Structures are given as C-alpha cells and as structure tokens.
Amino acid sequence: MELLFDDDAIDRTAGVRRVLGSPKKEPNPILEPQMPWETAGSSAFHAVLRDQASGRFRLWYRASIGGADRPAGESDGPERHFLCYAESDHGRTWDRPALRRLSFAGSLENNIIREVDAGDTVFHNIVEDPDDPDPQRRYKALGYQHTTRAAAGLPEGGGTGVTVSFSPDGLEWPEEPILVMGFEEITDANCLQPYRNPGSGSWVAFLRPRITPKRRFVGRGTSGDFLRWTHPEMLLTPDSGDDEFTEFYSLSTAVVGNFHVGALWVFHDHPEDSPMTTELVYSRDGRSFRRALPQAEWIPRGPEGSFDSGQVCPVRLLPVGDELFVYYNGVDRHHRLKRGPKPPVVNPKTVGPTRRTGLARLPLQALCGLRADHDGVVETRWVCNYGQTGVQAVADVDPGGSVRAEILDPFGSVVPGWDRAASGSVTAADGHLHLWWERPELRGIPGQTSDAEGTVGHVIKVRFHLHRATLFGFQIGAETSFPGQAD
C-alpha cells in the first residue's frame, strides 16, 4: 500500500488538502494508581510490547510511594520507587499479577519486580528479541542511568549515561545495567526502536547528543549486538519553519507496510508556555525521516485539568490487527514546572506533576492523506500493474460521499469501460476499498477487457475522484509489487 504522507507517488491533485488521521484517545488513563505501593502515582516512564508467542500485552511501569505513605512498621523517609509489571489480553485494561519477588508491607502478593532509584532508568525501553541465540538475552532494556559496570572499550567503574540490560523473561534482570555510552556524549535515551531494522538487522536508538549551548534534537545510533553503539548522527531537528523555542525531544516508531512511521516529541521551550506535543513523521528506509505536516499536533493534548493537558509523549506505537495503538505518557503540567502555568495542588502530598499512561488508537493505514471537502482529484504517477488484486484504496468517506476512479493508458487517455461513471467500490474485511468497473468481478484488472472493449495493460495511472472523502493510500496490483525496505 502506497501511503500518502507526501506526493512522491502522486502526479496531480486538485481540490484536496493534506490532513492527518484522527487518533481516538481513551477518555481516561489506561493505568492509574490503585495499589498501596502506587500512592505517589504511576510514573510516565514505561515500556509496552506484545508477546510474540502468546499475543498477550506486557507493560513495565514505575510506581512510587511518598515518605509518609510507607507501610506500617517502616520509619518515615524519602520516596521509594518500584519497577512494576502488568499484563492485558487486548491492551486496554491491565491486570497486576502477583509476582512474589519483593516484599511490601510484609507480603509478596504484589506486581513489583524490584525497587529502583528515582530519576532515569534502564527500563525506559524493553524489547523482545526471539532471534538472539542466547536465551538469557531474549529481552533487552535500554535507558539512561548510573551504573558501576561498563561495556568493553569504556573506562572501568562505569558512570552515568546510556545503559543496557538483558533478561530471559522480562522479569529477571541483573542488579546493575551496563554502561554503553557516557554522559559526556549523550544527554538522554528516551526511545528505542522496538524492532531490528529491516534489511540490516541492526538495533536503532533515538538518542540526544550533548551539545553546548543545549539544544534538543533527535539523533540516531545503531548497534548489531546491543552493546557496541555508534555515536548518534543527526536525524531530526527543527528548521526555518519552526519558531526559536522549538526543540525535538525524542521519537517513537513502528513499521506500517513499507514505511516506518513515528511520533515525534516536540518540546516548546518557551518561558511562558512549554508543553510537549507530537507530530507525525515517516520514512521509507528508517534512516531519513520527514515530517508529514509540520507544526500540526497529531495526538492532541487534553483539556485543562485532564491528565494529559501539559504533555503527550508517545513511548510505543504498536500495530494491533487493523489498528495502530499509540501508548503515551500523559502529564498534567508543562515540561518545566517553574516555567509553565501551575495547576492547583489538589493533594498536598503530591506537589509534582501527575503522570499517567494514555492510549490513542486509529486505523492502521489512515495516518496522513488527501482530503476533498467537496470534490477533488488525486492522480497517481505511472505505476506497474502486477498481480490480480486490482485497485485498492484506504479512505475515510463521509455520509453521502464517494470514492470513484478511472484507469489511464500509457498515453494518458481513459481506458474505455474503465471510466469514473462505470466505477464502484466495496469495503472488504481488511477495511480496504476494492474498486470495480461495471461488474464487481472486474476488480482484478490485468489483461482484462471491459464491455466497451478497453483493455488494461501493465503500465497505467489511476485517477481518483473524491467527493467528501479522504484518500490515505492506494495499491495497484499485488502488495509485493511495491519495493521493500532497506537500511
């Protein structure tokens, strides 16, 4: 499927404008403090994946308790922080299994994996890697924290910086992670690409190189073994169309068809208004990303007073069936509390920002498209028509709207019988529009002849006619006729 992030596959348009797909946000957080060890809130730093064998959703998150909330019998003291674990059948409501790994208030009946330090942690990102020949490294974690262990080639004694860790099951982790890149080089490691890059098989981390004066942008580092990482090269940075306060904080990605799609965290480092918003970005090779609609907010922040009114930071884009699930950190305050507007303090014990886990969903391929508010035309470039699947489209059609099409021959003329008036469509089980002409059986078009004796060859154009509809993508012939991904 050729998705319409840009006009690379389009020759001509009229009466249309580019728009983003509309994610549907769950109205409330999907994970909120419920247990005694979560009284100071569920932290926004977490990892989500779907188990490749069972299909179960797995989620790691950090919970905290304030000093005054310690269990009876413990002396009052500073906050405590825990790495916790939850599971789900469908990724929307979560169970907290009793892991029996750490005692809390004299009981092992809790979902705590371990106690962790405040601040950043190696567990910001956890991925499953069934292709690793070492079963002890099936699960991998990458983040930013202090450690006394260091990878080969780094000074002994460790330090603070990008760290990694390994686990056979996602629950059993070493006491300390391994430093792989030092504080002098990197300021943060918010996101890890949750899959090996197609083609090269390398891992990709989105890191922020340290520069002076400090300006945030997204760098790209790679590794073949998860221990030796390249110094990150520039990947995404604000340009002349952005104001002087715009910085890029991090990036989360997923593979959708032949594209890498991503949610870019945009930090508005303004002294009076400093929220974190999102933009949609895309890439055909995973190395060069482009912004689909610069300055347009993709996952909207919530209204004032809601859990995600100040920041929306997507941590995981997960294709699930015919949908894309976007898990995000929702924060009710701007990134810098002292610079942004301060919401009223409801609980005197909790004066910091409230962090929750949110979820937004949208049709998997309805990401960015061309919208006709009334009537519009989208004409493809010349394409080769292979296979017997005919013409398909991903579209959102308003009530009373329509998507029709006509096929052009190599001379740019409409093939007799394959014109707009003769076309129709049917929505298949995969959600795609399958177009047909005169008779539904003419959906598969190569070499077929219409009632008007027009024959469709292998080099064609398709001219889509939209009426109150949005075209997100199209496919001519078999999916495999489109080029694959490289690195």
C-alpha positions as CSV (number, residue, x, y, z in Angstrom):
1,M,0.0,0.0,0.0
2,E,1.4,3.4,-1.0
3,L,0.5,5.7,1.9
4,L,0.1,9.4,1.1
5,F,2.4,11.1,3.6
6,D,3.7,13.1,0.6
7,D,3.3,13.4,-3.2
8,D,6.1,11.0,-4.2
9,A,3.5,8.7,-5.8
10,I,1.2,11.5,-7.0
11,D,1.4,13.3,-10.3
12,R,-1.5,15.7,-10.0
13,T,-4.1,16.9,-7.4
14,A,-7.0,19.4,-7.5
15,G,-9.4,20.4,-4.8
16,V,-7.7,18.5,-2.0
17,R,-5.6,19.3,1.1
18,R,-3.3,17.2,3.2
19,V,-4.6,16.2,6.6
20,L,-3.6,13.9,9.4
21,G,-5.6,10.9,10.5
22,S,-7.6,11.4,13.7
23,P,-6.5,9.2,16.6
24,K,-9.2,8.3,19.1
25,K,-8.0,8.8,22.6
26,E,-9.3,6.7,25.5
27,P,-11.1,9.2,27.7
28,N,-9.2,8.1,30.9
29,P,-5.8,6.8,31.6
30,I,-5.4,3.0,31.0
31,L,-3.2,2.7,34.1
32,E,-3.8,4.6,37.3
33,P,-2.6,4.2,40.9
34,Q,-4.6,1.6,42.6
35,M,-2.3,-0.3,44.9
36,P,-0.6,0.7,48.3
37,W,2.8,0.8,46.6
38,E,1.4,3.3,44.0
39,T,0.2,6.1,46.3
40,A,2.6,8.7,44.8
41,G,1.5,7.8,41.2
42,S,2.3,5.6,38.3
43,S,5.3,7.1,36.6
44,A,5.2,8.0,33.0
45,F,8.3,6.0,32.2
46,H,7.3,2.6,31.0
47,A,7.6,0.1,28.2
48,V,4.9,-1.8,26.3
49,L,5.2,-4.8,24.0
50,R,3.1,-7.7,22.7
51,D,4.4,-11.1,23.4
52,Q,5.2,-12.8,20.1
53,A,4.2,-16.3,21.2
54,S,1.1,-15.7,23.4
55,G,-0.2,-12.4,21.9
56,R,-0.5,-11.0,25.5
57,F,0.3,-7.4,26.0
58,R,3.1,-6.7,28.6
59,L,3.7,-3.4,30.3
60,W,6.5,-2.3,32.6
61,Y,6.0,0.9,34.7
62,R,7.4,2.7,37.7
63,A,5.3,3.3,40.7
64,S,6.2,5.4,43.8
65,I,5.2,6.0,47.4
66,G,5.8,9.2,49.4
67,G,7.8,9.1,52.6
68,A,4.6,9.5,54.7
69,D,3.0,6.6,52.9
70,R,5.5,3.9,53.9
71,P,3.9,0.7,55.3
72,A,3.3,0.4,59.0
73,G,6.4,-0.6,60.8
74,E,8.8,1.2,58.5
75,S,10.3,4.5,59.6
76,D,9.3,7.6,57.7
77,G,11.8,8.5,55.0
78,P,12.2,9.6,51.4
79,E,10.1,8.4,48.5
80,R,10.5,4.8,47.3
81,H,10.3,3.8,43.6
82,F,9.4,0.4,42.1
83,L,9.6,-1.2,38.7
84,C,6.2,-2.9,38.3
85,Y,4.6,-5.2,35.7
86,A,1.1,-5.6,34.2
87,E,-0.5,-7.8,31.5
88,S,-3.5,-7.5,29.3
89,D,-5.4,-9.6,26.7
90,H,-6.3,-6.6,24.5
91,G,-4.0,-3.8,25.6
92,R,-6.6,-1.5,27.1
93,T,-7.3,-2.8,30.7
94,W,-4.5,-4.3,32.7
95,D,-4.0,-7.0,35.3
96,R,-1.3,-6.8,38.0
97,P,-0.1,-10.4,38.5
98,A,1.3,-11.5,41.9
99,L,5.0,-11.9,41.1
100,R,6.1,-12.7,44.6
101,R,9.5,-11.1,44.0
102,L,9.7,-8.3,46.6
103,S,8.0,-8.0,49.9
104,F,5.9,-4.9,50.5
105,A,4.2,-4.4,53.9
106,G,5.2,-8.0,54.8
107,S,3.5,-9.5,51.7
108,L,4.8,-10.9,48.4
109,E,1.4,-10.6,46.8
110,N,2.3,-7.7,44.5
111,N,3.4,-7.0,41.0
112,I,6.7,-5.4,41.9
113,I,9.7,-6.6,40.0
114,R,12.3,-4.6,42.0
115,E,13.0,-1.4,43.8
116,V,14.7,1.3,41.6
117,D,16.3,4.7,42.1
118,A,14.5,8.0,41.4
119,G,15.2,9.6,38.0
120,D,16.0,7.9,34.8
121,T,16.3,4.2,34.4
122,V,17.5,1.5,32.0
123,F,13.9,0.2,31.9
124,H,12.6,3.1,29.8
125,N,12.6,0.7,26.9
126,I,12.2,-3.1,26.9
127,V,12.1,-5.2,23.7
128,E,11.7,-8.8,22.9
129,D,14.3,-10.4,20.7
130,P,13.5,-14.1,19.8
131,D,16.3,-14.1,17.2
132,D,19.1,-13.8,19.8
133,P,20.8,-17.2,20.1
134,D,21.4,-16.6,23.8
135,P,18.1,-17.3,25.7
136,Q,19.4,-15.1,28.6
137,R,19.2,-12.1,26.2
138,R,15.7,-12.6,24.8
139,Y,14.6,-9.4,26.5
140,K,16.6,-6.3,26.2
141,A,16.4,-2.9,28.0
142,L,17.9,0.4,27.2
143,G,17.8,3.7,29.1
144,Y,19.8,6.3,31.0
145,Q,21.1,5.9,34.5
146,H,24.2,5.5,36.7
147,T,26.0,2.1,37.0
148,T,29.3,0.6,38.1
149,R,29.5,-1.7,35.1
150,A,30.8,-0.8,31.7
151,A,30.9,-2.4,28.3
152,A,34.3,-3.3,26.7
153,G,36.1,-0.3,25.5
154,L,34.7,2.1,28.1
155,P,36.6,3.0,31.3
156,E,36.2,0.6,34.2
157,G,34.0,1.6,37.0
158,G,31.0,2.6,34.9
159,G,29.4,6.0,35.2
160,T,26.2,7.8,34.1
161,G,24.9,7.5,30.5
162,V,23.2,5.1,28.1
163,T,22.9,1.7,29.7
164,V,21.6,-1.7,28.6
165,S,20.5,-4.8,30.4
166,F,19.3,-8.4,29.4
167,S,16.7,-10.8,30.7
168,P,15.5,-14.3,29.8
169,D,11.8,-13.4,30.6
170,G,11.5,-9.7,31.1
171,L,11.2,-10.2,34.9
172,E,14.6,-11.4,36.0
173,W,17.2,-8.6,35.5
174,P,20.8,-8.2,36.7
175,E,21.3,-5.8,39.7
176,E,23.1,-3.3,37.6
177,P,23.0,-2.4,33.9
178,I,25.9,-2.0,31.6
179,L,27.2,1.4,30.5
180,V,27.5,1.6,26.7
181,M,27.8,5.4,26.1
182,G,28.9,8.0,28.6
183,F,27.4,11.2,30.0
184,E,29.9,13.4,28.1
185,E,28.4,12.2,24.8
186,I,24.6,11.8,25.4
187,T,22.1,13.7,27.5
188,D,19.2,11.3,27.3
189,A,17.9,8.0,25.8
190,N,14.1,8.2,25.8
191,C,13.2,5.8,23.0
192,L,14.5,2.6,21.3
193,Q,13.2,1.3,18.0
194,P,11.3,-1.8,19.3
195,Y,12.4,-4.0,16.3
196,R,15.5,-4.8,14.4
197,N,15.7,-2.6,11.3
198,P,14.5,-4.5,8.2
199,G,17.4,-5.2,5.8
200,S,20.4,-4.6,8.2
201,G,19.0,-6.4,11.3
202,S,20.5,-3.6,13.5
203,W,19.0,-2.1,16.5
204,V,18.3,1.7,16.4
205,A,18.2,4.0,19.4
206,F,17.0,7.6,19.3
207,L,19.4,9.5,21.4
208,R,20.1,13.2,22.2
209,P,23.8,14.1,21.7
210,R,25.2,16.6,24.2
211,I,25.9,20.0,22.6
212,T,26.7,23.4,24.1
213,P,24.6,25.5,24.3
214,K,22.0,22.8,25.0
215,R,19.5,22.4,22.1
216,R,17.5,19.2,21.9
217,F,17.3,17.2,18.6
218,V,16.9,13.6,17.7
219,G,20.0,11.6,16.9
220,R,20.2,8.0,15.6
221,G,22.6,5.4,16.9
222,T,22.8,1.8,15.8
223,S,24.1,-1.5,17.2
224,G,24.4,-5.1,15.9
225,D,24.9,-6.7,19.3
226,F,23.2,-4.2,21.7
227,L,26.5,-3.5,23.4
228,R,28.5,-1.5,20.9
229,W,26.6,1.6,19.6
230,T,27.5,4.1,17.0
231,H,27.7,7.8,18.1
232,P,24.3,9.2,17.0
233,E,24.1,11.1,13.8
234,M,21.6,13.9,13.2
235,L,18.2,12.5,12.4
236,L,15.6,15.2,13.0
237,T,16.0,18.9,14.0
238,P,13.8,22.0,13.8
239,D,14.1,24.0,10.7
240,S,13.4,27.5,9.4
241,G,9.6,27.0,9.6
242,D,9.8,26.5,13.4
243,D,10.0,29.2,15.9
244,E,13.1,29.8,18.0
245,F,11.6,27.9,21.0
246,T,11.0,24.6,19.2
247,E,13.2,21.6,20.2
248,F,12.8,17.9,19.3
249,Y,12.9,15.7,22.4
250,S,12.5,12.1,21.2
251,L,10.9,9.8,18.7
252,S,8.9,6.5,18.8
253,T,8.5,4.4,15.6
254,A,6.7,1.4,14.2
255,V,6.6,-0.4,10.8
256,V,3.4,0.1,8.8
257,G,3.5,-1.6,5.4
258,N,6.6,-0.3,3.6
259,F,7.0,2.7,5.9
260,H,8.5,3.5,9.2
261,V,6.0,5.8,10.9
262,G,6.9,7.8,14.1
263,A,5.6,10.1,16.8
264,L,8.0,13.0,17.3
265,W,8.0,14.6,20.7
266,V,8.1,18.4,20.2
267,F,9.2,20.5,23.2
268,H,8.1,24.1,23.1
269,D,10.9,25.6,25.3
270,H,9.1,28.9,25.9
271,P,9.4,30.7,29.2
272,E,5.6,31.3,29.3
273,D,4.2,28.2,27.6
274,S,6.3,25.0,27.5
275,P,4.2,21.9,26.6
276,M,5.3,18.7,24.9
277,T,3.3,18.0,21.7
278,T,3.5,15.4,19.0
279,E,4.0,15.4,15.2
280,L,3.7,12.5,12.7
281,V,6.9,11.6,10.8
282,Y,7.6,8.9,8.3
283,S,10.4,7.2,6.5
284,R,10.8,4.7,3.7
285,D,14.2,3.4,4.8
286,G,14.4,4.1,8.5
287,R,17.3,6.5,8.0
288,S,15.8,9.6,6.7
289,F,12.6,10.8,8.3
290,R,10.3,13.6,7.1
291,R,7.5,15.5,9.0
292,A,4.2,14.7,7.5
293,L,2.5,18.0,8.4
294,P,5.0,20.3,10.2
295,Q,3.7,22.2,13.2
296,A,0.4,20.1,13.2
297,E,-0.4,18.4,16.5
298,W,-1.0,14.7,15.9
299,I,-2.1,13.3,19.3
300,P,-3.8,16.2,20.9
301,R,-3.3,17.2,24.5
302,G,-6.4,17.0,26.7
303,P,-8.4,19.9,28.0
304,E,-7.2,21.9,31.0
305,G,-7.3,19.8,34.2
306,S,-7.0,16.5,32.4
307,F,-4.2,14.0,33.0
308,D,-2.5,14.8,29.6
309,S,-3.2,18.6,29.4
310,G,0.5,19.5,29.6
311,Q,2.5,16.8,27.8
312,V,1.8,13.9,25.4
313,C,4.9,11.8,24.9
314,P,4.3,8.6,22.8
315,V,6.5,5.8,24.1
316,R,5.2,2.9,21.9
317,L,3.5,2.7,18.5
318,L,2.1,-0.9,18.3
319,P,0.3,-2.3,15.2
320,V,-2.6,-4.4,16.5
321,G,-4.8,-6.0,13.9
322,D,-6.1,-3.2,11.6
323,E,-5.3,-0.5,14.2
324,L,-2.3,1.4,15.4
325,F,-2.1,1.7,19.2
326,V,-0.2,4.7,20.5
327,Y,0.7,4.4,24.1
328,Y,1.8,7.7,25.6
329,N,3.0,9.4,28.8
330,G,0.4,11.9,29.8
331,V,1.4,14.7,32.2
332,D,-0.8,17.4,33.6
333,R,1.9,20.1,33.6
334,H,4.4,21.5,31.2
335,H,7.8,20.0,30.9
336,R,9.3,22.7,33.2
337,L,7.1,23.3,36.2
338,K,8.7,26.6,37.1
339,R,8.2,28.0,33.6
340,G,4.7,26.7,32.7
341,P,1.4,27.5,34.3
342,K,1.0,25.7,37.6
343,P,-2.3,23.8,38.1
344,P,-3.8,23.9,41.6
345,V,-2.4,21.5,44.2
346,V,-5.2,19.0,45.0
347,N,-3.3,16.7,47.2
348,P,-0.7,18.4,49.5
349,K,1.4,15.3,49.5
350,T,1.7,15.3,45.7
351,V,3.0,18.7,44.6
352,G,4.8,17.4,41.5
353,P,3.2,16.7,38.1
354,T,0.7,13.8,37.7
355,R,1.9,11.2,35.2
356,R,-0.4,8.6,33.7
357,T,-0.4,6.1,30.9
358,G,-2.7,7.0,28.0
359,L,-3.8,5.2,24.8
360,A,-4.8,6.6,21.4
361,R,-6.0,4.4,18.5
362,L,-6.6,4.9,14.8
363,P,-6.9,2.7,11.7
364,L,-3.5,1.3,10.9
365,Q,-3.1,2.9,7.5
366,A,-5.2,6.0,7.9
367,L,-2.3,8.1,9.0
368,C,-2.0,11.0,6.6
369,G,-4.0,11.7,3.4
370,L,-5.6,14.0,0.9
371,R,-9.0,15.4,1.8
372,A,-11.7,16.7,-0.5
373,D,-14.2,18.8,1.4
374,H,-16.3,18.9,-1.7
375,D,-15.0,17.4,-5.0
376,G,-11.3,16.6,-5.6
377,V,-9.0,14.7,-7.9
378,V,-5.9,12.7,-7.0
379,E,-4.0,11.2,-10.0
380,T,-1.1,8.7,-9.4
381,R,2.2,8.6,-11.2
382,W,2.7,5.9,-13.8
383,V,2.8,2.5,-12.0
384,C,3.3,-1.0,-13.0
385,N,0.3,-3.3,-12.5
386,Y,1.3,-6.7,-11.4
387,G,-0.9,-9.4,-9.9
388,Q,-4.6,-9.9,-9.9
389,T,-5.8,-7.8,-7.0
390,G,-6.8,-4.7,-9.0
391,V,-7.1,-1.3,-7.4
392,Q,-7.5,-0.9,-3.7
393,A,-7.7,2.2,-1.5
394,V,-7.6,3.3,2.1
395,A,-10.2,6.0,2.5
396,D,-12.5,7.7,5.0
397,V,-15.8,8.6,3.3
398,D,-18.3,11.0,4.8
399,P,-22.0,10.2,4.8
400,G,-23.1,11.0,1.2
401,G,-19.5,11.0,0.0
402,S,-17.8,8.7,-2.5
403,V,-14.6,7.4,-4.0
404,R,-14.6,6.6,-7.7
405,A,-11.7,6.1,-10.1
406,E,-10.7,5.7,-13.7
407,I,-7.7,4.0,-15.3
408,L,-5.5,5.8,-17.8
409,D,-3.5,4.1,-20.5
410,P,0.2,4.9,-21.3
411,F,-0.9,7.8,-23.4
412,G,-2.9,9.4,-20.6
413,S,-6.3,8.6,-22.0
414,V,-9.1,6.9,-20.0
415,V,-9.3,3.2,-21.0
416,P,-12.8,2.6,-22.5
417,G,-15.0,1.0,-19.9
418,W,-12.7,1.8,-17.0
419,D,-14.0,5.4,-16.5
420,R,-15.3,7.2,-13.5
421,A,-19.0,6.6,-14.3
422,A,-18.5,2.9,-14.5
423,S,-16.6,2.5,-11.3
424,G,-17.8,1.4,-7.9
425,S,-16.3,0.0,-4.7
426,V,-16.9,-2.4,-1.9
427,T,-15.3,-2.5,1.5
428,A,-13.5,-5.8,2.2
429,A,-12.8,-7.5,5.5
430,D,-9.4,-5.8,5.7
431,G,-11.0,-2.4,5.6
432,H,-9.7,-1.6,2.2
433,L,-11.9,-0.2,-0.6
434,H,-11.8,-2.6,-3.6
435,L,-12.7,-0.8,-6.7
436,W,-14.6,-2.3,-9.7
437,W,-15.9,-1.2,-13.0
438,E,-19.4,-2.1,-14.3
439,R,-19.1,-5.6,-12.8
440,P,-17.6,-6.4,-9.4
441,E,-15.7,-9.3,-11.0
442,L,-13.6,-6.8,-12.8
443,R,-11.8,-5.8,-9.6
444,G,-8.8,-7.8,-10.8
445,I,-7.8,-5.8,-13.9
446,P,-4.6,-7.1,-15.6
447,G,-5.2,-8.0,-19.2
448,Q,-9.0,-7.9,-18.8
449,T,-11.3,-6.4,-21.4
450,S,-14.3,-4.2,-20.5
451,D,-17.7,-4.3,-22.1
452,A,-16.5,-1.3,-24.1
453,E,-13.6,-3.4,-25.4
454,G,-11.0,-1.4,-23.4
455,T,-8.0,-3.4,-22.2
456,V,-5.9,-2.6,-19.2
457,G,-2.2,-3.1,-19.6
458,H,0.7,-3.2,-17.1
459,V,1.7,0.5,-17.2
460,I,-1.2,2.6,-16.0
461,K,-2.3,5.6,-14.0
462,V,-5.3,5.8,-11.6
463,R,-7.2,9.0,-11.3
464,F,-9.3,9.0,-8.1
465,H,-12.3,11.3,-7.9
466,L,-13.2,12.1,-4.3
467,H,-16.4,13.6,-3.0
468,R,-16.4,14.5,0.7
469,A,-13.7,11.9,1.3
470,T,-10.1,11.4,2.4
471,L,-7.7,9.2,0.5
472,F,-5.0,7.8,2.8
473,G,-3.4,5.3,0.4
474,F,-3.7,3.1,-2.7
475,Q,-2.5,-0.1,-4.1
476,I,-2.3,-1.3,-7.7
477,G,-1.9,-5.0,-8.1
478,A,-0.2,-7.1,-5.5
479,E,1.3,-5.7,-2.4
480,T,4.6,-7.4,-3.2
481,S,4.9,-5.3,-6.4
482,F,5.9,-2.3,-4.2
483,P,9.6,-2.1,-3.2
484,G,10.6,-3.3,0.2
485,Q,12.5,-1.6,2.9
486,A,16.3,-1.1,3.1
487,D,18.7,0.3,5.6
